[in-house]
Amino acid sequence: MKLNTPEDVLKRVFGFSTFKPLQREIIGDILAGKDCVAILPTGAGKSLCYQIPALLLNGPTLVVSPLIALMHDQVSALTAAGIEAEFINSSLGLEERRSIEARVRAGSVKLLYAAPESLSGERVTGLLAEFPPALIVVDEAHCVSEWGHDFRPDYRNLSLLRRRFPRSVWLAVSATATARVRKDIAESLALNAPVLWLGGFERPNLHISVEAKAESKARILSLARARKGSSGIVYCASRKRVESLAAALVAAGIRAAPYHAGMAADHRSRTQEAFVRDDIDLIVATIAFGMGIDKPDVRFVIHADLPKSVENYYQEIGRAGRDGLDADCILLYSAGDAISQARLFEELEPEQKRQAMARLEAMRSYAESDLCRRRLILSHFGESPPGQDCGHCDNCRGEARIQADYTVPALKLLSCVKRSGERFGAVHVVDILLGERSEKVERFGHDTLSTFGIGGELPRAAWLSLARRLVTTGQLIRDPERLTLSLAASAYELFKSKGPYTAPASTIEGAAGGAASGAKAAAARTGFAKGARKARAKAPEGSMNVGIADGDEAGAELYLRLRALRKVLSDGLGVPPYVVFPDRTLMEMASIRPRDEEALSALYGIGSTKLRRYGSDFLKLLNGELNDA
């Protein structure tokens, strides 16, 4: 099959009729020989940005990937599409590795996936020296940066490949990279005048909610039951909690399994395999799970505990809805979680501890805010939010929150920041307000300020929560390096107007006790359910609201039969179901009901190889020639 253009590859190999935003531009730059850094949200099609050039360039493409499972899944998907792809990592036996190396030497491998640690020796780089890569791709490129949330030292050594293969084009891709991390990626990898492509961090198909953490096990059981049969992930902070929650879900009749680093490697591998093949529906995991998952149809992600950073949170909710269809992301929040997380940082070096605390504070501010969640995430990553709110997060849906007047405490806090010189962090400012005669307060003479001891109406946790909110709402500016507070112009406007300054009572005073009261928690849950139904009625702009039309019972039944056929075929081939066809393709089949190969090939995700391999079986079912899948 002669492929001349990216458009040829897109349609004939992958079965897609149009590019997603920025894909064509990035591919064009790579084919023109330009190094690129591409920051694209999960589900935006990062993989196609290098898989398509790989089929058009002369020479192999090397893809540096951090996890074995991710390599395996991506190579399986590429092979199913008729592409010559292989991986080299520690999971291979000696004979398997020799066979792959022979294929690379024969020039028959277009994409070679390798772990960063395997590139530090001579065996793989020496192999590539015989057929130098035309393109070198660094996936999860934020791992190269010490400023990132997932730094991996092996990634730092990848710049050595630049000297070894000076003519190779480079592409660094990530879904989570702040401006500082992006700069570090380009410098650490020694990229040559790289073109920066920012696809934004917006995921319009994700419906994000934060709930008060009360009776969390019962709440998670309720959420899982409501989504029974759909794929989901529950993240927990500890292995003990993972095991306990997984056992409770299984006892409730839900196909769930635990996953954490304390399990044997083969046990983890079997669990992950069962999840991607739809043999189980729900994984309860620590953050050790997820980066290596290429499963597009995860319909919900629940955080049972607070993530360590907004970057971690964004990456973890990014497991949901990678197929572009609607998915739910629910965080159960307690201020106590933040305190527990902070204790884990005590053993860190001072600079590492400072960075970790800054990331945790940003996450806590996000959880406690009543502003549009999309705006908060976009602002965190340095992206200008759009003119309107998302309309489908919990805050935009206007879920039950009791507003209270915090004008006087807000003015006290702002005044204390000003009077102490605008060069201290929130903890010190709150010490002054509470009249704490700490060594630092006395050393700077802050026990003589007029604001010393005037904050008795709120407990410490509530004052700290109010400080975070004043940062979020723009009255305070927090220095990202030193974590010091200073006044913004809007603070002086509040001084002048004397308010009002309101905030949800559960956000400020709930911070002192961790969870909201049972009544408030119940109200929040009721609001979530109503908001979720309302959000489904009108899909947000940019999401793919592809599905079976309401009332089309025959279509819904056909969709289930198509899924059953897909499962039979995928089990026979030893691959995950989505490798055969994604859910969106099956939905289109059930809705359009194509009767011949020409009509079938026009559907989403059906390229020439998949049409040849699977088309006949699905057409038999669609034409009534196959009664049982």
C-alpha positions as CSV (number, residue, x, y, z in Angstrom):
1,M,0.0,0.0,0.0
2,K,1.6,3.2,-1.2
3,L,1.3,6.0,1.3
4,N,2.3,9.5,0.1
5,T,0.8,12.0,2.5
6,P,-0.3,12.2,6.2
7,E,-3.9,12.3,5.0
8,D,-3.3,8.9,3.2
9,V,-2.0,7.4,6.4
10,L,-4.7,8.9,8.6
11,K,-7.5,7.4,6.5
12,R,-6.1,4.2,5.0
13,V,-4.2,3.0,8.0
14,F,-6.0,4.4,11.1
15,G,-9.5,4.9,9.6
16,F,-9.9,8.5,10.6
17,S,-11.2,11.1,8.2
18,T,-10.0,14.3,9.9
19,F,-7.1,15.4,12.1
20,K,-7.6,16.6,15.6
21,P,-6.4,20.1,16.4
22,L,-2.7,20.7,15.9
23,Q,-2.0,17.1,14.8
24,R,-1.4,18.1,11.1
25,E,0.7,21.0,12.1
26,I,3.0,19.0,14.3
27,I,3.3,16.2,11.7
28,G,4.2,18.8,9.1
29,D,7.0,20.2,11.3
30,I,8.4,16.8,11.9
31,L,8.4,15.9,8.2
32,A,10.2,19.3,7.6
33,G,13.0,18.2,10.0
34,K,12.1,20.5,12.9
35,D,12.4,19.4,16.6
36,C,9.1,19.9,18.5
37,V,7.8,20.0,22.0
38,A,4.1,19.1,22.0
39,I,1.9,19.6,25.1
40,L,-1.4,18.1,24.3
41,P,-4.2,17.0,26.6
42,T,-4.9,13.3,27.1
43,G,-7.2,12.1,24.3
44,A,-5.9,14.8,21.8
45,G,-4.1,12.2,19.8
46,K,-0.4,12.6,20.7
47,S,0.5,9.2,19.4
48,L,-0.6,9.9,15.9
49,C,1.7,12.9,15.8
50,Y,4.7,10.5,15.6
51,Q,3.0,7.3,14.3
52,I,2.0,9.0,11.0
53,P,5.5,10.5,10.3
54,A,7.0,7.1,11.2
55,L,5.3,5.6,8.2
56,L,6.4,8.4,5.8
57,L,10.1,8.9,6.9
58,N,13.0,6.9,5.7
59,G,14.4,5.0,8.7
60,P,12.9,3.7,12.0
61,T,11.3,5.8,14.7
62,L,12.5,5.3,18.3
63,V,9.9,5.9,20.9
64,V,11.1,6.3,24.5
65,S,8.3,5.2,26.8
66,P,8.4,4.9,30.6
67,L,6.3,1.8,31.2
68,I,6.3,-1.7,29.9
69,A,2.6,-2.1,29.9
70,L,2.1,1.0,27.8
71,M,4.6,-0.2,25.2
72,H,2.9,-3.6,25.0
73,D,-0.6,-2.0,24.5
74,Q,0.6,0.5,21.9
75,V,2.5,-2.1,19.9
76,S,-0.5,-4.4,20.0
77,A,-2.7,-1.6,18.6
78,L,-0.2,-0.7,15.9
79,T,0.2,-4.4,14.9
80,A,-3.6,-4.7,14.6
81,A,-3.6,-1.7,12.2
82,G,-1.0,-3.4,10.1
83,I,2.1,-1.4,11.2
84,E,5.5,-3.1,11.9
85,A,6.2,-2.2,15.5
86,E,8.2,-3.8,18.3
87,F,9.4,-3.0,21.8
88,I,12.5,-3.8,23.7
89,N,12.5,-3.9,27.5
90,S,13.2,-6.2,30.5
91,S,10.1,-8.3,30.0
92,L,11.5,-10.0,26.9
93,G,13.2,-13.4,27.0
94,L,16.5,-13.8,25.3
95,E,15.1,-15.5,22.1
96,E,12.4,-12.9,21.8
97,R,14.9,-10.1,22.1
98,R,17.2,-11.6,19.5
99,S,14.3,-12.0,17.1
100,I,13.3,-8.4,17.4
101,E,16.9,-7.2,17.1
102,A,17.2,-9.2,13.8
103,R,14.0,-7.6,12.5
104,V,15.5,-4.1,13.3
105,R,18.7,-5.0,11.5
106,A,16.7,-6.2,8.5
107,G,15.0,-2.7,8.4
108,S,11.5,-4.2,8.8
109,V,10.6,-2.3,12.0
110,K,9.0,1.1,11.6
111,L,8.4,1.9,15.3
112,L,10.7,0.7,18.1
113,Y,9.6,1.3,21.7
114,A,12.2,1.3,24.4
115,A,12.4,2.2,28.1
116,P,14.9,5.0,28.9
117,E,17.0,2.8,31.1
118,S,17.6,0.4,28.2
119,L,19.1,3.2,26.2
120,S,21.9,3.8,28.7
121,G,23.8,0.7,27.5
122,E,25.4,0.0,24.2
123,R,23.2,-2.9,23.1
124,V,20.2,-0.9,21.9
125,T,22.1,2.2,20.8
126,G,24.6,0.0,19.0
127,L,21.7,-1.7,17.2
128,L,20.2,1.6,16.2
129,A,23.6,2.8,14.9
130,E,23.2,0.3,12.1
131,F,19.9,2.0,11.1
132,P,19.9,5.5,12.7
133,P,16.4,6.6,13.7
134,A,14.8,9.2,11.5
135,L,12.7,10.4,14.4
136,I,13.3,10.1,18.2
137,V,10.2,10.5,20.4
138,V,10.3,11.1,24.1
139,D,6.9,10.2,25.5
140,E,5.8,11.5,29.0
141,A,8.6,14.1,28.5
142,H,7.8,15.9,31.8
143,C,9.7,13.0,33.4
144,V,12.9,14.7,32.3
145,S,12.4,17.8,34.5
146,E,13.3,18.0,38.1
147,W,10.6,20.7,38.3
148,G,8.0,18.2,37.2
149,H,5.8,16.0,39.4
150,D,7.2,12.7,38.1
151,F,11.0,13.3,37.6
152,R,12.9,10.2,36.5
153,P,16.8,10.4,36.4
154,D,17.1,8.0,33.4
155,Y,15.3,10.6,31.3
156,R,18.2,13.1,31.9
157,N,20.6,10.8,30.0
158,L,18.5,10.9,26.8
159,S,20.4,14.0,25.7
160,L,23.3,11.6,25.0
161,L,21.2,10.3,22.0
162,R,21.4,13.7,20.4
163,R,25.2,13.3,20.1
164,R,24.9,9.7,19.0
165,F,22.2,10.5,16.3
166,P,22.7,14.2,15.4
167,R,20.6,14.0,12.2
168,S,17.5,12.6,14.0
169,V,14.4,14.8,14.4
170,W,13.1,15.0,18.0
171,L,9.6,15.2,19.3
172,A,8.9,15.5,23.1
173,V,5.3,15.0,24.1
174,S,3.5,15.4,27.4
175,A,0.0,16.1,28.7
176,T,1.2,17.9,31.9
177,A,3.9,20.4,31.7
178,T,4.0,23.9,33.2
179,A,6.0,26.7,31.4
180,R,9.0,26.0,33.6
181,V,8.9,22.3,32.9
182,R,8.5,22.9,29.1
183,K,11.7,25.0,29.2
184,D,13.5,22.3,31.1
185,I,12.4,19.7,28.6
186,A,13.9,21.6,25.7
187,E,17.2,22.3,27.5
188,S,17.6,18.9,29.1
189,L,17.1,17.0,25.8
190,A,19.3,19.5,23.9
191,L,16.6,20.1,21.3
192,N,17.5,22.2,18.3
193,A,15.5,25.4,18.2
194,P,12.3,23.4,19.0
195,V,8.9,24.5,17.9
196,L,6.5,24.6,20.9
197,W,3.0,23.4,20.3
198,L,0.5,24.0,23.1
199,G,-2.8,22.2,22.6
200,G,-4.3,23.4,25.8
201,F,-5.2,21.5,28.9
202,E,-9.0,21.5,28.4
203,R,-10.9,18.2,28.5
204,P,-14.5,19.2,27.7
205,N,-15.8,15.7,28.0
206,L,-14.8,15.3,31.6
207,H,-17.4,16.2,34.2
208,I,-15.4,17.1,37.3
209,S,-16.8,17.2,40.9
210,V,-15.4,17.6,44.4
211,E,-17.4,16.3,47.3
212,A,-17.0,16.5,51.0
213,K,-15.4,13.3,52.3
214,A,-17.9,11.8,54.6
215,E,-18.5,8.0,54.9
216,S,-16.2,7.6,51.8
217,K,-16.4,3.8,51.5
218,A,-20.2,3.9,51.3
219,R,-20.1,6.8,48.9
220,I,-17.6,5.0,46.6
221,L,-19.8,1.9,46.7
222,S,-22.8,4.0,45.7
223,L,-20.9,5.7,42.8
224,A,-19.6,2.3,41.6
225,R,-23.0,0.6,41.7
226,A,-24.5,3.5,39.6
227,R,-21.8,2.9,37.0
228,K,-21.8,-0.9,37.1
229,G,-20.6,-2.4,33.8
230,S,-18.5,0.7,32.9
231,S,-14.7,0.8,33.3
232,G,-13.4,2.9,36.2
233,I,-10.5,3.6,38.4
234,V,-10.5,4.5,42.2
235,Y,-7.3,6.1,43.4
236,C,-6.3,5.8,47.1
237,A,-3.3,7.1,49.0
238,S,-2.3,3.9,50.8
239,R,-2.0,0.2,50.0
240,K,-4.1,-0.8,53.0
241,R,-6.9,1.4,51.9
242,V,-6.7,0.0,48.4
243,E,-7.0,-3.6,49.7
244,S,-9.9,-2.7,52.0
245,L,-11.9,-0.8,49.4
246,A,-11.4,-3.4,46.7
247,A,-12.6,-6.1,49.1
248,A,-15.7,-4.1,49.9
249,L,-16.5,-3.5,46.2
250,V,-16.1,-7.2,45.4
251,A,-18.4,-8.1,48.3
252,A,-21.0,-5.8,46.8
253,G,-20.9,-7.7,43.5
254,I,-18.7,-5.4,41.5
255,R,-16.0,-6.8,39.3
256,A,-13.1,-5.0,41.0
257,A,-9.5,-5.7,41.9
258,P,-6.7,-4.0,43.9
259,Y,-3.4,-2.7,42.3
260,H,-0.4,-1.4,44.2
261,A,3.4,-1.6,44.2
262,G,3.4,-4.1,47.1
263,M,1.8,-6.8,44.9
264,A,4.1,-9.2,43.0
265,A,4.9,-8.0,39.5
266,D,3.1,-10.9,37.8
267,H,0.0,-10.3,40.0
268,R,0.0,-6.6,38.9
269,S,0.4,-7.6,35.3
270,R,-2.5,-10.1,35.4
271,T,-4.7,-7.5,37.1
272,Q,-3.9,-4.8,34.5
273,E,-4.4,-7.3,31.7
274,A,-7.8,-8.2,33.1
275,F,-8.8,-4.6,33.2
276,V,-7.8,-3.6,29.7
277,R,-9.5,-6.8,28.4
278,D,-12.8,-5.9,30.2
279,D,-12.6,-9.0,32.4
280,I,-13.0,-6.7,35.4
281,D,-14.6,-3.3,35.5
282,L,-12.9,-1.5,38.3
283,I,-9.4,-1.0,39.5
284,V,-8.7,0.3,43.0
285,A,-5.1,1.6,42.9
286,T,-2.4,3.7,44.3
287,I,-0.8,6.2,41.9
288,A,1.4,3.3,40.7
289,F,-1.4,2.5,38.3
290,G,-2.4,4.4,35.2
291,M,0.6,5.8,33.4
292,G,1.0,2.6,31.4
293,I,-2.7,2.3,30.5
294,D,-3.8,3.0,27.0
295,K,-7.4,2.0,27.6
296,P,-9.6,4.6,25.9
297,D,-13.0,3.7,27.4
298,V,-12.5,4.5,31.2
299,R,-15.8,6.1,32.0
300,F,-15.1,7.3,35.5
301,V,-12.2,8.1,37.9
302,I,-12.7,8.5,41.6
303,H,-10.1,10.0,44.0
304,A,-10.7,8.5,47.5
305,D,-7.9,10.7,48.8
306,L,-6.3,14.0,47.9
307,P,-3.6,13.9,45.2
308,K,-0.2,15.4,45.9
309,S,-0.5,18.1,43.2
310,V,-2.7,19.5,40.5
311,E,-0.3,17.9,38.0
312,N,-0.9,14.4,39.5
313,Y,-4.6,15.0,39.7
314,Y,-4.8,16.2,36.0
315,Q,-2.8,13.2,34.9
316,E,-4.9,10.7,36.9
317,I,-8.3,12.1,35.7
318,G,-6.7,12.0,32.3
319,R,-7.2,8.2,32.3
320,A,-10.9,8.9,31.8
321,G,-12.7,9.5,28.5
322,R,-9.6,9.2,26.2
323,D,-12.1,8.2,23.5
324,G,-13.6,11.7,23.7
325,L,-16.9,10.4,25.1
326,D,-18.3,11.7,28.4
327,A,-16.7,10.6,31.7
328,D,-17.0,11.5,35.4
329,C,-14.1,12.6,37.6
330,I,-15.0,12.7,41.3
331,L,-12.7,13.8,44.2
332,L,-13.6,13.1,47.8
333,Y,-11.9,15.9,49.8
334,S,-11.0,16.3,53.4
335,A,-8.6,18.9,54.8
336,G,-7.3,16.0,56.9
337,D,-5.9,14.4,53.8
338,A,-3.7,17.5,53.1
339,I,-2.3,17.3,56.7
340,S,-1.5,13.6,56.1
341,Q,0.2,14.3,52.8
342,A,2.2,17.1,54.4
343,R,3.6,14.7,57.0
344,L,5.1,12.6,54.3
345,F,7.2,15.5,53.2
346,E,9.0,15.9,56.6
347,E,11.9,13.7,55.6
348,L,12.6,15.5,52.3
349,E,15.5,17.9,51.7
350,P,14.5,21.6,52.4
351,E,14.2,22.6,48.7
352,Q,12.3,19.4,47.8
353,K,10.0,19.9,50.8
354,R,9.3,23.5,49.7
355,Q,8.4,22.4,46.2
356,A,6.2,19.5,47.4
357,M,4.3,21.8,49.9
358,A,3.8,24.4,47.1
359,R,2.2,21.7,44.9
360,L,0.1,20.4,47.7
361,E,-1.2,23.9,48.6
362,A,-2.2,24.5,44.9
363,M,-4.1,21.2,45.0
364,R,-5.8,22.1,48.2
365,S,-6.8,25.5,46.9
366,Y,-8.3,23.8,43.8
367,A,-10.3,21.4,46.0
368,E,-11.7,24.1,48.2
369,S,-12.6,26.6,45.5
370,D,-16.1,27.3,44.3
371,L,-14.9,28.7,41.0
372,C,-15.2,26.9,37.6
373,R,-12.9,23.8,37.8
374,R,-12.0,24.2,34.1
375,R,-10.8,27.7,34.8
376,L,-8.8,26.7,37.8
377,I,-7.0,23.9,35.9
378,L,-6.3,26.0,32.9
379,S,-4.9,28.9,35.0
380,H,-2.7,26.5,36.9
381,F,-1.0,25.4,33.7
382,G,-0.6,29.0,32.6
383,E,-3.4,28.9,30.0
384,S,-5.9,31.8,29.6
385,P,-9.3,30.5,30.4
386,P,-12.1,31.0,27.8
387,G,-14.6,33.8,28.3
388,Q,-17.2,31.5,29.7
389,D,-17.3,28.8,32.5
390,C,-17.4,25.2,31.5
391,G,-21.0,24.7,32.6
392,H,-20.6,21.1,33.6
393,C,-18.4,20.9,36.7
394,D,-19.9,20.8,40.2
395,N,-19.3,24.5,40.8
396,C,-20.8,25.6,37.4
397,R,-23.8,23.3,38.1
398,G,-24.5,25.3,41.2
399,E,-24.6,22.4,43.6
400,A,-25.8,23.0,47.2
401,R,-23.3,25.3,49.0
402,I,-24.2,27.6,51.8
403,Q,-22.5,31.0,51.2
404,A,-21.3,33.0,54.2
405,D,-20.0,36.5,54.6
406,Y,-16.2,36.5,55.3
407,T,-15.6,40.2,54.7
408,V,-14.2,41.0,58.1
409,P,-11.8,38.0,58.3
410,A,-10.7,38.7,54.7
411,L,-9.9,42.3,55.5
412,K,-8.0,41.3,58.7
413,L,-5.9,38.8,56.7
414,L,-5.1,41.2,53.9
415,S,-4.2,43.9,56.4
416,C,-1.9,41.5,58.2
417,V,-0.1,40.6,55.0
418,K,0.3,44.4,54.3
419,R,1.5,45.3,57.8
420,S,4.0,42.4,57.9
421,G,5.7,43.7,54.7
422,E,4.3,41.4,52.1
423,R,7.2,39.0,52.3
424,F,5.9,36.1,54.4
425,G,3.9,33.0,53.8
426,A,0.4,32.1,55.0
427,V,1.5,30.1,58.0
428,H,3.4,33.1,59.4
429,V,0.6,35.5,58.7
430,V,-1.9,33.2,60.5
431,D,0.5,33.0,63.4
432,I,0.3,36.8,63.8
433,L,-3.5,36.8,63.5
434,L,-3.8,34.1,66.2
435,G,-1.3,35.8,68.5
436,E,1.3,33.0,68.4
437,R,4.6,34.2,70.0
438,S,6.7,32.0,67.8
439,E,10.5,32.7,67.5
440,K,10.0,34.1,64.0
441,V,7.1,36.3,65.0
442,E,9.1,37.9,67.8
443,R,12.3,38.1,65.8
444,F,10.6,40.3,63.2
445,G,8.7,42.3,65.9
446,H,5.3,41.2,64.5
447,D,4.0,40.7,68.0
448,T,3.8,44.5,68.1
449,L,1.6,44.8,65.0
450,S,-2.0,46.0,65.3
451,T,-3.1,42.7,63.7
452,F,-1.4,40.5,66.3
453,G,-4.0,38.3,68.0
454,I,-7.1,39.7,66.3
455,G,-8.0,36.5,64.5
456,G,-9.7,34.5,67.3
457,E,-13.0,34.1,65.5
458,L,-11.6,31.4,63.2
459,P,-9.4,28.3,63.9
460,R,-6.0,28.0,62.1
461,A,-7.2,25.7,59.4
462,A,-10.0,28.1,58.5
463,W,-7.6,31.0,58.2
464,L,-5.3,29.0,56.0
465,S,-8.2,28.0,53.8
466,L,-9.3,31.7,53.6
467,A,-5.7,32.6,52.5
468,R,-5.9,30.0,49.8
469,R,-9.2,31.3,48.6
470,L,-8.0,34.9,48.5
471,V,-5.2,33.7,46.2
472,T,-7.7,31.9,44.0
473,T,-10.1,34.9,43.8
474,G,-7.2,37.3,43.0
475,Q,-6.9,39.5,46.1
476,L,-3.6,37.9,47.1
477,I,-0.6,36.9,45.0
478,R,1.5,33.9,46.1
479,D,5.1,33.8,44.8
480,P,5.5,30.3,43.2
481,E,9.2,30.2,44.3
482,R,9.2,31.5,47.9
483,L,5.4,31.0,48.7
484,T,5.2,34.5,50.1
485,L,2.0,36.5,49.9
486,S,1.5,40.0,48.6
487,L,-1.5,42.2,47.8
488,A,-3.0,42.5,44.3
489,A,-4.9,45.5,43.1
490,S,-8.2,43.9,43.9
491,A,-7.2,43.7,47.6
492,Y,-7.1,47.5,47.7
493,E,-10.5,47.6,46.0
494,L,-11.8,45.4,48.8
495,F,-10.3,47.7,51.4
496,K,-12.1,50.6,49.7
497,S,-15.5,49.0,49.3
498,K,-15.5,47.1,52.6
499,G,-17.0,44.1,50.9
500,P,-18.9,42.0,50.7
501,Y,-16.6,39.0,50.4
502,T,-18.4,35.7,50.5
503,A,-17.3,32.1,50.4
504,P,-19.0,28.7,50.9
505,A,-19.1,28.0,54.6
506,S,-18.2,24.3,54.0
507,T,-15.0,25.4,52.2
508,I,-13.7,27.7,54.9
509,E,-14.9,26.4,58.2
510,G,-15.2,22.8,56.8
511,A,-11.4,22.9,56.5
512,A,-11.1,22.9,60.2
513,G,-13.0,19.7,60.7
514,G,-12.1,17.9,57.4
515,A,-15.5,16.8,56.1
516,A,-18.7,18.7,55.9
517,S,-21.6,17.8,58.0
518,G,-23.8,14.9,57.0
519,A,-26.5,17.3,55.8
520,K,-24.1,19.3,53.7
521,A,-22.6,16.2,52.3
522,A,-26.0,14.8,51.4
523,A,-26.9,18.1,49.7
524,A,-23.7,18.1,47.7
525,R,-24.5,14.5,46.5
526,T,-28.0,15.4,45.5
527,G,-26.6,18.4,43.6
528,F,-24.1,16.1,41.9
529,A,-26.7,13.7,40.7
530,K,-29.0,16.5,39.4
531,G,-26.1,18.2,37.7
532,A,-24.8,15.1,36.1
533,R,-28.2,14.4,34.5
534,K,-28.4,18.0,33.3
535,A,-24.9,17.9,31.9
536,R,-25.7,14.8,29.9
537,A,-28.7,16.5,28.3
538,K,-26.3,18.8,26.5
539,A,-22.8,17.7,25.8
540,P,-20.1,20.4,26.3
541,E,-18.7,22.0,23.2
542,G,-15.7,20.0,22.0
543,S,-16.7,16.6,23.4
544,M,-17.8,13.8,21.2
545,N,-21.4,13.1,22.2
546,V,-21.6,9.9,20.0
547,G,-24.0,7.3,21.1
548,I,-27.3,5.5,20.5
549,A,-30.3,7.8,20.1
550,D,-32.7,8.0,23.0
551,G,-35.5,5.5,22.5
552,D,-33.6,3.4,20.0
553,E,-33.9,0.1,21.9
554,A,-32.9,-2.0,18.8
555,G,-29.8,0.1,18.4
556,A,-28.9,-0.3,22.1
557,E,-29.4,-4.1,21.9
558,L,-27.3,-4.2,18.7
559,Y,-24.5,-2.3,20.4
560,L,-24.4,-4.9,23.2
561,R,-24.2,-7.7,20.7
562,L,-21.4,-5.9,18.8
563,R,-19.5,-5.5,22.1
564,A,-19.9,-9.2,22.7
565,L,-18.6,-10.1,19.3
566,R,-15.7,-7.7,19.8
567,K,-14.9,-9.5,23.1
568,V,-14.9,-12.9,21.4
569,L,-12.6,-11.7,18.6
570,S,-10.2,-9.9,21.0
571,D,-10.0,-12.8,23.4
572,G,-9.1,-15.1,20.4
573,L,-6.4,-12.7,19.3
574,G,-5.1,-12.1,22.9
575,V,-5.5,-8.3,22.6
576,P,-7.7,-5.8,24.5
577,P,-11.2,-5.2,23.0
578,Y,-10.4,-1.6,22.0
579,V,-7.6,-2.8,19.8
580,V,-10.2,-4.4,17.5
581,F,-12.5,-1.4,17.5
582,P,-13.1,1.4,20.0
583,D,-16.6,2.0,21.6
584,R,-17.2,4.9,19.3
585,T,-16.9,2.7,16.3
586,L,-19.4,0.2,17.7
587,M,-21.8,3.0,18.6
588,E,-21.7,4.2,15.0
589,M,-22.2,0.7,13.7
590,A,-25.3,0.3,15.9
591,S,-26.7,3.7,14.9
592,I,-25.9,3.7,11.1
593,R,-26.1,-0.1,10.6
594,P,-23.8,-0.4,7.5
595,R,-24.5,-3.3,5.2
596,D,-21.4,-3.6,3.1
597,E,-17.6,-3.0,3.2
598,E,-17.8,0.4,1.6
599,A,-20.3,1.7,4.2
600,L,-18.4,0.0,7.0
601,S,-15.0,1.6,5.9
602,A,-16.5,5.1,6.2
603,L,-17.0,4.7,10.0
604,Y,-14.6,6.1,12.6
605,G,-11.5,4.0,13.3
606,I,-11.8,1.5,10.4
607,G,-8.7,1.5,8.3
608,S,-7.9,-1.0,5.5
609,T,-6.2,-3.6,7.7
610,K,-8.9,-3.6,10.3
611,L,-11.6,-3.8,7.5
612,R,-9.8,-6.8,6.1
613,R,-9.3,-8.5,9.4
614,Y,-12.6,-7.9,11.2
615,G,-15.1,-6.5,8.6
616,S,-16.6,-9.8,7.6
617,D,-17.5,-10.9,11.1
618,F,-19.1,-7.6,12.0
619,L,-21.0,-7.4,8.7
620,K,-22.4,-10.9,9.3
621,L,-23.8,-9.7,12.6
622,L,-25.1,-6.4,11.1
623,N,-26.8,-8.3,8.2
624,G,-28.5,-10.8,10.5
625,E,-26.3,-13.7,9.3
626,L,-24.7,-14.2,12.8
627,N,-27.3,-14.8,15.5
628,D,-25.0,-15.1,18.5
629,A,-21.7,-13.4,19.1
